[in-house]
Amino acid sequence: MDLSPVPCRLSSRPTKSRGRVSSSGSVAEGSKKETGGGEGIESKVPAFVKLIAPEGSLAFHEKAWNAYPYCRTIVTNGYMKDDIVIKIETWHKPDMGALENVHQLDEETLKDVEVVSLDIANKDEEAPGDYKAEEDPALLQSTKTGRGPLSPEWKDELRSECPQMCTYKLVTVQFHWWGLQTKVENFIHKQEKRIFTNFQCQLFCWMDRWVGLSIEDIRQMEDETQKELEELRNKGPVRGTTAAHEQ
């Protein structure tokens, strides 16, 4: 198939303003964990792609638009041009994941959609090599807010007593390469699910870093982080989410 869309629903607890601060701050902090030693998608692709990819073909380009509560990221490749596109669209909505077709897809596209709901309190949602006890919402309690740890029934327990937010993500993958299309599309969806799950766990467990900060504080942090990332890109080992164990 040409387009492979998969929406993900990830529920959490902040208000809209706090959600913006914590999300932006976590993106900045998480970028440091993912950057180093030739940072980029090209340094983290599976071995079967590296084996057949021509020299210079693994340079990817990412463009992102942040108009919170809506965000969009598009990843392309100069070698394959229109034969590979990864598009990630995000809506932040003040609910616990009950809305349908948030991205307003047409009926024909909806037929190919697989909805995936992620639970940050269930460590089985994480890939075996990704789990960290210090980033487990089922173990952590915030010292500043008293929130956590999350029980297996946390969504029902918190449904009426606190602000809510669900992140609705739509991942659309287009990959045209004879013999590899399905395998690569499935791989990309699997990796995006890993990234979403890890990030949302961090978002909850890092809340004490952002409580009390303003969006202006976060913007200053983003500027400082960008300078730091420029240095990290060219030194040290590859860090963060990799495809080292993928076949």
C-alpha positions in Angstrom: 0.0 0.0 0.0 1.1 3.6 -0.6 0.2 5.1 2.7 0.4 3.3 6.1 -1.3 5.5 8.8 -1.3 4.5 12.4 -2.8 6.8 15.1 -1.5 6.5 18.6 -3.3 7.7 21.8 -1.3 8.6 24.9 -3.1 10.0 27.9 -1.5 12.1 30.6 -2.5 14.6 33.3 -1.4 18.2 32.6 -3.5 21.3 31.8 -3.0 22.8 28.3 -0.5 25.4 29.5 1.4 23.0 31.7 1.3 20.5 28.9 3.0 22.9 26.6 5.7 23.7 29.1 6.4 20.1 30.0 6.3 18.8 26.4 8.6 21.5 25.1 11.0 21.0 28.0 11.0 17.3 27.6 11.7 17.6 23.9 14.7 19.7 24.6 16.0 17.4 27.3 15.3 14.3 25.3 17.1 15.6 22.3 20.3 15.5 24.3 19.8 11.8 25.0 19.3 11.1 21.3 22.1 13.1 19.9 25.8 12.2 19.4 28.3 10.5 17.1 26.7 11.5 13.8 23.3 12.1 15.1 20.4 11.5 12.7 18.2 8.8 11.3 21.1 7.7 9.1 23.1 6.5 12.1 20.2 4.4 13.5 18.7 2.5 10.6 18.6 -1.3 10.7 21.4 -3.4 9.2 19.4 -4.8 6.3 18.9 -1.2 5.0 22.5 -0.2 5.5 23.6 -3.3 3.6 21.8 -2.4 0.3 21.7 1.4 0.6 24.0 3.3 -1.9 26.6 5.5 -0.5 25.3 8.9 0.6 21.6 7.7 0.4 21.0 7.7 4.2 21.0 11.4 4.7 17.5 12.3 5.9 15.9 15.7 6.3 13.4 16.6 9.0 11.1 19.6 9.0 8.9 20.4 12.1 6.1 22.8 12.7 4.9 23.5 16.3 1.6 25.3 16.5 0.6 23.8 19.9 -1.8 22.1 20.4 -1.1 20.9 16.8 2.3 19.8 15.6 3.6 18.2 12.4 6.9 16.6 11.5 7.9 15.4 8.0 11.0 13.3 7.2 12.2 13.0 3.7 15.3 11.6 1.9 17.0 13.3 -1.0 18.0 10.1 -2.7 14.6 8.4 -2.7 12.7 11.7 -3.1 8.9 11.0 -3.2 9.4 7.3 -2.6 9.9 7.8 1.1 7.9 10.2 3.3 7.3 9.9 7.1 4.7 12.3 8.4 3.8 12.6 12.1 0.9 14.8 13.0 0.0 15.5 16.7 -3.1 16.9 18.4 -3.2 17.5 22.1 -6.7 17.3 23.4 -8.1 17.8 27.0 -9.5 14.3 27.4 -8.5 10.7 28.2 -8.4 9.3 24.6 -12.1 8.9 23.9 -12.2 11.0 20.7 -12.5 9.3 17.3 -10.9 10.5 14.1 -9.3 13.5 15.6 -7.2 14.0 12.5 -10.4 14.1 10.3 -9.4 11.4 7.9 -11.7 10.5 5.0 -13.5 7.2 5.0 -11.2 5.6 2.4 -8.1 6.4 4.5 -9.8 5.2 7.7 -10.1 1.7 6.3 -6.3 1.3 6.4 -5.9 2.9 9.9 -4.8 0.8 12.9 -5.4 2.6 16.2 -2.8 1.9 18.9 -3.4 3.0 22.5 -0.3 3.3 24.7 -0.3 3.0 28.5 2.7 4.7 30.2 2.1 2.8 33.5 2.6 -0.6 31.8 6.2 -1.3 31.4 5.4 -4.1 29.0 4.6 -1.4 26.5 8.4 -0.6 26.3 11.0 -2.4 24.3 13.1 -4.6 26.6 16.3 -2.5 26.1 14.5 0.8 26.6 13.2 0.3 30.2 14.6 2.5 32.9 13.3 2.3 36.5 13.9 6.1 36.9 11.6 6.7 34.0 8.8 4.4 35.1 5.6 6.2 36.0 4.4 3.2 37.9 7.3 3.7 40.4 7.8 7.5 40.5 6.1 10.0 42.8 6.6 13.7 42.1 8.0 15.6 45.1 6.5 18.9 44.0 3.0 17.8 43.0 2.5 14.5 44.9 1.4 12.8 41.7 2.2 9.2 41.1 3.0 6.5 41.1 0.4 5.4 38.5 -1.5 2.2 39.2 -2.8 -0.1 36.4 -6.2 1.6 36.8 -4.8 5.2 36.8 -6.9 6.4 33.9 -10.2 5.5 35.6 -8.9 6.7 39.0 -8.0 10.1 37.7 -10.7 10.6 35.2 -12.7 13.0 37.4 -10.2 14.5 39.8 -7.6 16.3 37.7 -6.8 18.0 34.4 -6.4 15.5 31.5 -4.7 15.5 28.2 -4.4 13.0 25.4 -1.8 13.1 22.7 -3.3 11.9 19.4 -0.5 11.1 17.0 -1.0 10.1 13.3 2.0 8.4 11.7 1.8 8.1 7.9 4.6 6.2 6.2 5.2 6.0 2.4 8.0 3.8 1.2 8.4 2.5 -2.4 11.2 0.0 -2.8 10.4 -3.3 -4.3 10.8 -6.2 -1.9 11.3 -4.0 1.1 8.1 -1.9 1.3 6.1 -3.8 3.9 9.2 -4.6 6.0 10.4 -1.1 6.2 7.0 0.5 6.8 6.4 -2.0 9.7 9.9 -1.2 11.1 9.2 2.5 11.0 5.9 2.2 12.8 7.5 0.0 15.5 10.3 2.5 16.0 7.9 5.4 16.3 5.8 3.6 18.9 9.1 3.1 20.9 9.9 6.8 20.7 6.4 7.9 21.7 6.2 5.5 24.6 9.7 6.5 25.9 9.0 10.2 25.6 5.6 10.1 27.4 7.2 8.1 30.3 9.9 10.8 30.5 7.3 13.5 30.2 5.6 12.2 33.4 8.7 11.3 35.3 10.5 14.6 34.6 7.6 16.8 35.7 9.5 18.2 38.7 11.9 19.8 36.3 9.2 21.9 34.7 6.8 22.7 37.6 6.9 26.5 38.1 8.6 27.3 34.8 7.1 29.6 32.3 7.1 29.1 28.5 9.7 31.9 28.4 11.9 29.8 30.6 11.5 26.9 28.2 12.3 29.0 25.2 15.6 30.1 26.8 16.3 26.4 27.6 15.6 25.5 23.9 18.1 28.1 22.7 20.8 26.8 25.0 20.0 23.2 24.0 20.3 23.9 20.3 23.8 25.2 20.8 24.7 22.1 22.9 23.2 19.8 20.2 25.5 21.3 17.5 28.5 20.2 19.6 27.1 16.8 20.4 26.3 15.9 16.7 30.0 15.7 15.9 31.4 13.8 18.9 30.9 10.8 21.1 29.1 7.6 20.3 25.7 7.2 18.8 23.2 7.6 21.6 19.5 7.1 22.2 17.0 4.9 20.3 18.8 2.7 17.8 18.0 -0.2 15.6 20.9 -2.3 16.7 18.8 -5.3 17.5 16.5 -5.1 14.5 16.8 -7.6 11.7 
